[in-house]
Amino acid sequence: MPERRFVYTPAMVVLTALVLVVPLAGLVLLVQRPKLDVHWEHHPSHFWLVLITAVLSAVLAYLTGAAALRRGDPRVLLVSLAFLSAAGFLGLHALATPKILLDTPNAGFTLATPIGVAVASIFAVLSSLNMSGDRVSAWVRRGRILRAALLTLMALWAVASILRLPPLHDTAVPEVADGILTALAVPAVLLYVVAAARYLHTWWRKPSLMLLSMIAAFILLAEAMVAMVFATNWALSWWEWHVLMLAAFVLVVVGVRIQWYEERFADLYLDDTVSGRRELSVLFADLQGFTTFSENHDPAEVTTMLNTYFQVVVPPVVRRHGGDVDRIIGDALMVTFNKRGNQPDHAARAAAAGLALQEAAAAVQAAHPNWPRFRVGINSGIASVSLLGTEGGRTHTVIGDTVNVASRIEGKAPGGGVAIGPATKALLPDAVTQSLGLVDLKGKAEPVEVHQLLALSGE
């Protein structure tokens, strides 16, 4: 697929701004000319419009949430919480359509949308903040707590609305809601404007379609909040805020769809995610004698061997010890620990993963004595966490001398063994090791003492 390139000009920015102002101008016209604000009450259209909007927002919440956890990026995580808030409360609002759950209007379901959009505005402005260093991992940890709290709030709101618990027991919804809507709309609109302005500043430094989509979505959500305050139920102005919310999420979905599938949300990543520095551990593993085995066996048998090994080997590394599989190339496996900055015990994790890998591989090898054996090398130190490449070939990886040395150490490990560098050994004071002597590593001026890791503790 060819790369998609977008050229941004001042004229395009002005045109985009004018298009975004049109809905607000339309709302003013409808409020000033009540005769134009025609009444149209159609319950099925309302239900499906709101439900489709909620589904789109939920899909975005899932995609951004998965990307945030995979890369440990708090900005994308907070964006996912904004989408989740809108999706959950919009879904509740869809149920406010007469004859869906209840026969009469209900304040809880009717107020669900402004509550959800207002909560989303908080996450939107938080996502626009610049974070670095320890704050990145701290926000990722808080993000998990905030997600649980948000889901709990939505569940409690749904229960209170269905059971008509005070203060959500009123059926005179418009009269009850007017003051609350204004109280919610004013700060929410301000927060969306601040978030859009801060994203615009980021876009100015590095223009991208994804950032532009987010800016437009925030502005449309702000306008939707304004429309909620002034609109009359089932009138054209009332339908307008529903359509504005749908347009906001459609814009982001279009931006996601157009982006290359690799690292779709990379344009939202914080600087630390794109080009930060981490103290981490890197594990390399490959099969000793793989080339000879490949030459003497049918390609289908080689493929079966590799798949059998990786099905057994990768789970212990990834799931049990928290490693991130950076890449698998042929028989080679590269795994990082503390790439997201949330594993201070990265050396112990990497060492335990290396031993577990060899233990799992040994069980496979016992059933296939003629198969090659894994050798593992681990090194620890500072590396650059970087987004490399461009559309059509982007990858989020780690680079630097720490990575290079880990690869060289792996080449010196015995078959079925785990070799570690001096930096990793220093972080494992209780480990049982055996010196492999001073080893000349390609690219290093001085020999490096490499040790074979036998156990994490002598006890």
C-alpha positions as CSV (number, residue, x, y, z in Angstrom):
1,M,0.0,0.0,0.0
2,P,1.5,3.4,-0.9
3,E,2.2,5.9,1.8
4,R,-0.5,8.6,2.4
5,R,0.9,12.0,2.7
6,F,-1.0,15.1,3.6
7,V,0.1,18.7,2.9
8,Y,-1.1,21.2,5.4
9,T,-1.5,24.8,4.3
10,P,-2.8,28.0,6.0
11,A,-5.8,27.9,3.7
12,M,-6.6,24.4,4.8
13,V,-6.5,25.4,8.5
14,V,-8.8,28.4,7.8
15,L,-11.2,26.2,5.9
16,T,-11.3,23.6,8.6
17,A,-12.0,26.3,11.2
18,L,-14.8,27.7,9.2
19,V,-16.4,24.3,8.7
20,L,-16.3,23.7,12.5
21,V,-18.0,27.0,13.1
22,V,-20.9,26.2,10.8
23,P,-22.8,24.0,13.4
24,L,-22.6,26.7,16.0
25,A,-23.9,29.3,13.6
26,G,-26.7,26.9,12.7
27,L,-27.6,26.6,16.3
28,V,-27.7,30.4,16.8
29,L,-30.0,30.7,13.8
30,L,-32.4,28.0,15.1
31,V,-32.6,29.6,18.5
32,Q,-33.1,33.1,17.1
33,R,-35.7,31.8,14.6
34,P,-37.9,29.4,16.4
35,K,-40.0,28.8,13.3
36,L,-37.0,27.1,11.7
37,D,-36.5,24.9,14.7
38,V,-39.1,22.3,13.5
39,H,-40.3,19.5,15.7
40,W,-39.7,15.9,14.7
41,E,-40.3,13.2,17.3
42,H,-39.1,9.8,16.0
43,H,-38.1,7.4,18.6
44,P,-36.4,4.6,16.5
45,S,-34.2,7.2,14.8
46,H,-33.1,8.6,18.1
47,F,-32.3,5.2,19.5
48,W,-30.2,4.0,16.6
49,L,-28.5,7.4,16.2
50,V,-27.4,7.4,19.8
51,L,-26.5,3.7,19.9
52,I,-24.4,3.9,16.7
53,T,-22.5,6.9,18.2
54,A,-22.0,5.0,21.4
55,V,-20.6,2.0,19.5
56,L,-18.2,4.1,17.5
57,S,-16.9,5.7,20.7
58,A,-16.6,2.3,22.4
59,V,-14.6,1.0,19.4
60,L,-12.2,4.0,19.7
61,A,-12.0,3.5,23.5
62,Y,-10.9,-0.1,22.9
63,L,-8.4,0.6,20.1
64,T,-6.8,3.5,22.0
65,G,-6.8,1.6,25.3
66,A,-5.1,-1.4,23.7
67,A,-2.4,0.9,22.1
68,A,-1.9,2.8,25.4
69,L,-1.3,-0.3,27.4
70,R,1.0,-1.8,24.7
71,R,3.1,1.3,24.6
72,G,2.6,2.6,28.1
73,D,1.5,6.0,26.8
74,P,-0.6,8.0,29.3
75,R,-1.8,10.4,26.7
76,V,-3.4,7.7,24.6
77,L,-4.7,6.1,27.7
78,L,-6.5,9.3,28.8
79,V,-7.9,9.7,25.3
80,S,-9.3,6.1,25.6
81,L,-11.0,7.1,28.9
82,A,-12.6,10.1,27.2
83,F,-14.0,7.8,24.5
84,L,-15.1,5.3,27.1
85,S,-16.9,7.9,29.2
86,A,-18.8,9.1,26.2
87,A,-19.6,5.6,25.0
88,G,-20.9,4.3,28.3
89,F,-23.1,7.3,29.1
90,L,-24.3,7.6,25.5
91,G,-25.4,3.9,25.7
92,L,-27.4,4.8,28.8
93,H,-28.9,7.8,27.0
94,A,-30.0,5.5,24.1
95,L,-32.0,3.5,26.7
96,A,-33.8,6.7,27.6
97,T,-35.7,6.5,24.3
98,P,-39.4,5.9,25.3
99,K,-40.5,2.3,25.2
100,I,-37.0,0.9,25.3
101,L,-36.6,0.4,29.0
102,L,-39.1,2.8,30.6
103,D,-42.4,4.1,29.4
104,T,-41.9,7.6,30.8
105,P,-39.0,10.1,30.7
106,N,-36.3,9.5,33.3
107,A,-33.8,12.1,34.5
108,G,-31.0,9.6,35.0
109,F,-31.0,8.4,31.4
110,T,-31.6,11.8,29.9
111,L,-28.8,13.4,31.9
112,A,-26.4,10.5,31.0
113,T,-25.1,12.1,27.8
114,P,-24.1,15.5,29.3
115,I,-22.6,13.8,32.3
116,G,-20.6,11.5,30.0
117,V,-19.4,14.3,27.7
118,A,-18.5,16.5,30.7
119,V,-16.5,13.7,32.3
120,A,-14.8,13.1,28.9
121,S,-13.8,16.7,28.8
122,I,-11.7,16.2,31.9
123,F,-9.9,13.3,30.4
124,A,-9.5,15.3,27.2
125,V,-7.7,18.2,28.9
126,L,-5.6,15.8,31.0
127,S,-4.5,14.0,27.8
128,S,-3.2,17.3,26.4
129,L,-0.7,17.8,29.2
130,N,3.0,17.1,28.7
131,M,4.3,14.3,30.8
132,S,7.8,12.9,31.1
133,G,10.0,10.8,33.3
134,D,8.3,9.2,36.4
135,R,5.1,11.0,35.7
136,V,4.6,8.7,32.6
137,S,4.5,5.4,34.5
138,A,2.6,7.1,37.4
139,W,-0.2,8.2,35.0
140,V,-0.3,4.7,33.4
141,R,-0.9,3.2,36.9
142,R,-3.5,5.9,37.6
143,G,-5.2,5.2,34.3
144,R,-6.0,1.6,35.3
145,I,-7.6,2.9,38.5
146,L,-9.5,5.7,36.7
147,R,-10.9,3.1,34.2
148,A,-12.2,0.9,37.0
149,A,-13.7,4.0,38.7
150,L,-15.3,5.1,35.5
151,L,-16.9,1.7,34.8
152,T,-18.1,1.6,38.4
153,L,-19.7,5.1,38.0
154,M,-21.5,4.1,34.8
155,A,-22.8,0.9,36.5
156,L,-24.1,2.8,39.5
157,W,-25.6,5.5,37.3
158,A,-27.5,2.8,35.4
159,V,-28.8,1.1,38.5
160,A,-29.9,4.4,40.1
161,S,-31.7,5.4,36.9
162,I,-33.5,2.1,36.4
163,L,-34.6,2.1,40.1
164,R,-35.4,5.8,40.0
165,L,-33.4,6.5,43.1
166,P,-33.2,10.2,44.2
167,P,-32.2,12.6,42.8
168,L,-32.8,10.7,39.5
169,H,-36.4,9.8,40.2
170,D,-38.0,12.9,38.5
171,T,-40.0,12.5,35.3
172,A,-40.1,16.2,34.6
173,V,-36.8,15.9,32.9
174,P,-36.4,19.3,31.0
175,E,-37.3,21.3,34.1
176,V,-34.9,19.4,36.3
177,A,-32.2,19.3,33.7
178,D,-31.9,22.9,32.6
179,G,-29.9,24.2,35.5
180,I,-27.8,21.0,35.7
181,L,-27.0,21.2,31.9
182,T,-25.7,24.8,32.2
183,A,-23.6,23.9,35.2
184,L,-22.1,21.0,33.3
185,A,-21.8,22.7,29.9
186,V,-19.8,25.8,31.0
187,P,-16.7,24.0,32.5
188,A,-16.9,21.2,29.9
189,V,-16.8,23.6,27.0
190,L,-13.9,25.5,28.5
191,L,-12.0,22.2,29.1
192,Y,-12.6,21.1,25.5
193,V,-11.4,24.4,24.2
194,V,-8.2,24.2,26.3
195,A,-7.6,20.6,25.1
196,A,-8.2,21.6,21.5
197,A,-5.8,24.6,21.8
198,R,-3.1,22.4,23.4
199,Y,-3.4,19.7,20.7
200,L,-3.3,22.5,18.1
201,H,0.0,23.6,19.5
202,T,1.3,20.0,19.2
203,W,-0.1,19.8,15.6
204,W,1.7,23.0,14.8
205,R,5.0,21.4,15.6
206,K,4.2,18.1,13.9
207,P,1.2,18.2,11.6
208,S,-0.7,15.0,11.3
209,L,-4.2,13.9,10.3
210,M,-4.7,12.1,13.7
211,L,-4.1,15.2,15.7
212,L,-6.3,17.3,13.4
213,S,-9.1,14.7,13.9
214,M,-8.8,14.9,17.7
215,I,-8.9,18.7,17.6
216,A,-12.0,18.7,15.4
217,A,-13.6,16.1,17.7
218,F,-13.0,18.2,20.8
219,I,-14.5,21.3,19.1
220,L,-17.6,19.4,18.0
221,L,-18.1,17.9,21.4
222,A,-17.9,21.4,22.9
223,E,-20.5,22.6,20.4
224,A,-22.7,19.6,21.3
225,M,-22.6,20.7,24.9
226,V,-23.7,24.2,23.9
227,A,-26.5,22.8,21.9
228,M,-27.7,20.6,24.8
229,V,-28.3,23.8,26.9
230,F,-30.3,25.7,24.3
231,A,-32.1,22.9,22.3
232,T,-35.7,22.1,22.7
233,N,-36.6,18.4,23.0
234,W,-37.2,16.7,19.6
235,A,-36.7,20.0,17.8
236,L,-34.1,20.4,15.0
237,S,-31.6,22.0,17.5
238,W,-32.0,19.0,19.7
239,W,-31.2,16.6,16.9
240,E,-28.2,18.8,16.1
241,W,-26.2,17.9,19.2
242,H,-26.8,14.2,18.5
243,V,-25.4,14.6,15.0
244,L,-22.5,16.7,16.3
245,M,-21.5,13.9,18.6
246,L,-21.7,11.4,15.8
247,A,-19.6,13.6,13.6
248,A,-17.0,14.0,16.3
249,F,-16.4,10.2,16.6
250,V,-16.8,9.6,12.8
251,L,-13.9,12.1,12.2
252,V,-11.6,10.2,14.6
253,V,-12.7,6.8,13.1
254,V,-11.9,8.1,9.6
255,G,-8.5,9.4,10.8
256,V,-7.8,5.9,12.4
257,R,-8.9,4.2,9.2
258,I,-6.7,6.3,7.0
259,Q,-3.6,5.9,9.2
260,W,-1.3,3.0,8.4
261,Y,-2.3,0.0,10.6
262,E,1.2,-0.1,12.3
263,E,1.2,2.3,15.3
264,R,-2.0,4.0,14.3
265,F,-1.9,6.3,17.3
266,A,1.8,7.2,17.1
267,D,1.0,10.8,16.3
268,L,-0.6,11.1,19.8
269,Y,2.3,9.5,21.6
270,L,4.2,11.6,24.2
271,D,7.8,12.5,23.4
272,D,8.9,9.9,26.0
273,T,7.1,7.2,24.1
274,V,8.5,8.3,20.7
275,S,12.1,9.1,21.7
276,G,12.6,8.5,25.4
277,R,15.4,6.8,27.5
278,R,14.9,3.8,29.7
279,E,17.0,1.7,32.0
280,L,15.9,-1.8,30.8
281,S,16.9,-5.3,30.1
282,V,17.0,-6.9,26.7
283,L,16.7,-10.7,26.1
284,F,17.8,-12.3,22.8
285,A,17.2,-15.9,22.0
286,D,17.9,-18.0,18.9
287,L,18.4,-21.6,17.9
288,Q,21.9,-22.8,17.8
289,G,22.5,-24.7,14.6
290,F,19.3,-23.4,12.9
291,T,20.9,-22.8,9.6
292,T,22.3,-26.4,9.3
293,F,18.9,-27.8,10.4
294,S,17.1,-25.7,7.7
295,E,19.5,-26.9,5.0
296,N,18.9,-30.6,5.9
297,H,15.1,-30.5,6.4
298,D,12.0,-29.7,4.4
299,P,10.7,-26.1,4.8
300,A,7.4,-27.4,6.2
301,E,9.2,-29.3,8.9
302,V,11.3,-26.2,9.7
303,T,8.1,-24.2,10.0
304,T,6.5,-26.8,12.3
305,M,9.6,-26.8,14.5
306,L,9.6,-23.0,14.9
307,N,5.9,-22.8,15.6
308,T,6.1,-25.6,18.2
309,Y,9.0,-23.9,19.9
310,F,7.5,-20.4,19.9
311,Q,4.1,-21.6,21.1
312,V,5.8,-23.0,24.2
313,V,8.6,-20.5,24.6
314,V,6.9,-17.1,24.2
315,P,4.1,-17.5,26.7
316,P,6.4,-17.9,29.7
317,V,8.4,-14.9,28.6
318,V,5.5,-12.5,27.9
319,R,2.7,-13.5,30.3
320,R,4.5,-14.8,33.4
321,H,7.4,-12.3,33.5
322,G,6.0,-9.2,31.8
323,G,8.3,-9.1,28.8
324,D,7.4,-7.3,25.5
325,V,8.2,-9.3,22.4
326,D,9.9,-6.7,20.2
327,R,10.3,-8.9,17.2
328,I,10.6,-12.4,16.0
329,I,12.8,-12.8,12.9
330,G,13.2,-16.4,11.7
331,D,14.4,-18.3,14.7
332,A,15.5,-15.2,16.6
333,L,13.4,-13.6,19.5
334,M,14.0,-10.2,21.0
335,V,12.2,-9.3,24.3
336,T,12.4,-6.2,26.4
337,F,11.7,-5.6,30.0
338,N,10.8,-2.1,31.5
339,K,10.2,-0.7,28.0
340,R,7.2,1.2,29.5
341,G,9.1,2.3,32.6
342,N,7.0,0.3,35.0
343,Q,9.3,-2.6,35.9
344,P,12.1,-1.5,38.2
345,D,13.0,-5.2,38.7
346,H,13.5,-5.6,35.0
347,A,16.8,-7.5,35.4
348,A,15.3,-10.1,37.7
349,R,12.3,-10.5,35.3
350,A,14.5,-10.9,32.3
351,A,16.7,-13.5,34.1
352,A,13.7,-15.5,35.3
353,A,12.2,-15.3,31.8
354,G,15.5,-16.7,30.3
355,L,15.5,-19.6,32.7
356,A,11.8,-20.3,32.1
357,L,12.4,-20.1,28.4
358,Q,15.1,-22.7,28.5
359,E,13.1,-25.0,30.8
360,A,10.1,-24.9,28.5
361,A,12.3,-25.4,25.4
362,A,14.0,-28.3,27.1
363,A,10.7,-30.2,27.4
364,V,10.1,-29.7,23.6
365,Q,13.7,-30.7,22.8
366,A,13.4,-33.9,24.8
367,A,10.6,-35.0,22.5
368,H,12.6,-34.0,19.4
369,P,16.3,-34.8,20.1
370,N,17.4,-33.7,16.6
371,W,15.9,-30.2,16.9
372,P,18.4,-27.3,17.6
373,R,18.5,-25.8,21.1
374,F,17.9,-22.3,22.2
375,R,20.7,-20.1,23.5
376,V,19.8,-16.9,25.5
377,G,21.7,-13.7,26.1
378,I,20.6,-10.9,28.5
379,N,22.0,-7.4,29.0
380,S,20.9,-4.4,31.0
381,G,21.5,-0.7,30.7
382,I,20.2,2.5,29.2
383,A,18.5,2.4,25.8
384,S,16.5,4.7,23.6
385,V,12.8,3.8,23.2
386,S,12.0,5.0,19.7
387,L,9.5,5.0,16.9
388,L,11.4,4.2,13.8
389,G,10.3,4.4,10.1
390,T,7.4,5.9,8.4
391,E,3.9,4.9,7.2
392,G,4.1,1.4,5.8
393,G,7.0,0.4,8.0
394,R,6.8,1.9,11.5
395,T,7.9,0.0,14.5
396,H,8.2,0.9,18.2
397,T,11.5,-0.5,19.4
398,V,14.6,0.1,21.6
399,I,18.0,0.9,20.2
400,G,21.5,1.5,21.6
401,D,24.6,-0.2,22.8
402,T,22.7,-2.1,25.5
403,V,20.7,-3.8,22.8
404,N,23.7,-4.5,20.6
405,V,25.7,-6.0,23.5
406,A,22.7,-8.2,24.4
407,S,22.7,-9.6,20.9
408,R,26.5,-10.3,21.0
409,I,26.2,-12.0,24.4
410,E,23.5,-14.3,23.1
411,G,25.9,-15.5,20.4
412,K,28.3,-16.5,23.1
413,A,25.8,-18.5,25.2
414,P,26.0,-22.3,25.2
415,G,23.1,-24.2,23.7
416,G,20.4,-24.6,26.3
417,G,22.0,-21.9,28.5
418,V,21.4,-18.3,29.6
419,A,24.3,-15.9,29.4
420,I,24.2,-12.4,31.1
421,G,26.4,-9.4,30.8
422,P,28.2,-7.6,33.7
423,A,25.5,-5.0,34.1
424,T,22.8,-7.6,34.5
425,K,24.9,-9.6,36.9
426,A,25.4,-6.5,39.1
427,L,21.6,-6.1,39.4
428,L,21.3,-9.8,40.5
429,P,23.5,-10.0,43.6
430,D,22.0,-13.4,44.7
431,A,22.2,-15.1,41.3
432,V,24.2,-18.3,40.9
433,T,26.4,-17.8,37.9
434,Q,29.4,-19.4,36.2
435,S,32.0,-17.3,34.4
436,L,32.4,-17.8,30.7
437,G,35.5,-15.7,30.8
438,L,36.4,-12.5,29.1
439,V,34.8,-12.4,25.7
440,D,35.6,-10.2,22.7
441,L,32.4,-8.7,21.5
442,K,32.1,-7.2,18.1
443,G,32.1,-3.4,18.3
444,K,33.5,-3.3,21.9
445,A,37.1,-2.0,22.4
446,E,37.6,-4.1,25.6
447,P,36.7,-7.7,26.3
448,V,33.5,-8.1,28.4
449,E,33.2,-10.8,31.1
450,V,30.1,-12.9,30.4
451,H,28.5,-15.3,32.9
452,Q,26.2,-18.2,32.5
453,L,23.1,-17.8,34.7
454,L,22.4,-21.0,36.6
455,A,19.8,-19.9,39.1
456,L,18.4,-16.6,40.5
457,S,19.3,-17.6,44.1
458,G,21.6,-20.1,45.8
459,E,18.9,-21.1,48.3
